[in-house]
Amino acid sequence: LDREQNRRLLNGERIQFQDDMGRAGSGYVVVDVKAPASVVWDCLLDFQSYPQTITTVREVVMYTNTHLKEDYRAEKPVDFEDGTAAICKHGVPSVTRAQFQLSKFRLKIAAVHKYRPHPKGDYMIFTLDPASTNVVLKYAKGIWYTQSNPDGKEGYTRVWLLCELKVSRMLPQWIVDYAAARAMPRATSWLKPQTEAAAMLWLKDSAER
């Protein structure tokens, strides 16, 4: 990050960068949230709550993860509460598969999420499920990554989202540009208010014990 970007982060702003998409491109979003990393990860890993926290997600269906070399249709849908889904919580490594219904058009996208705790900052890599690769969307990959107490800001977590994408030449360029300009803000704008509200509840519960 350059000096201007660091200044904006200190002022509580969200930083976003993306290169000229064309048919393939990458970008990142970074934001500081007033919440411990454990709270951030418990929110990111709470896939079942995405329809309530992310406006573009309308439905989430979790699947087993026993056939990772095949697409999610080789798996079985699971109830989050029945004990067969991966344990999705901070500090516990996990591999999850989920199908998301997105936007008012009910677009279905499936992804594989691999979360790993790490002493220098936990991370989660998500990739497009083979079943979601098609004539339009060729490739997609992203990484969530956290840094605790960035630049000495005690009690804060710096959250990064890095993405790369490749789409078909069949798709008009204006649609690519339109989608790229809106996708990353919609994927990240929920995180700061959600995690900070969750952190306040966590602090309140801790004080009452």
Beta strands, then each sheet from edge to edge (+ up, - down):
strand 1: 15-18
strand 2: 24-33
strand 3: 57-63
strand 4: 77-78
strand 5: 94-102
strand 6: 107-116
strand 7: 123-128
strand 8: 137-148
strand 9: 157-167
sheet 1: 1+ 2- 9+ 8- 7+ 6- 5+ 3- 4+
end
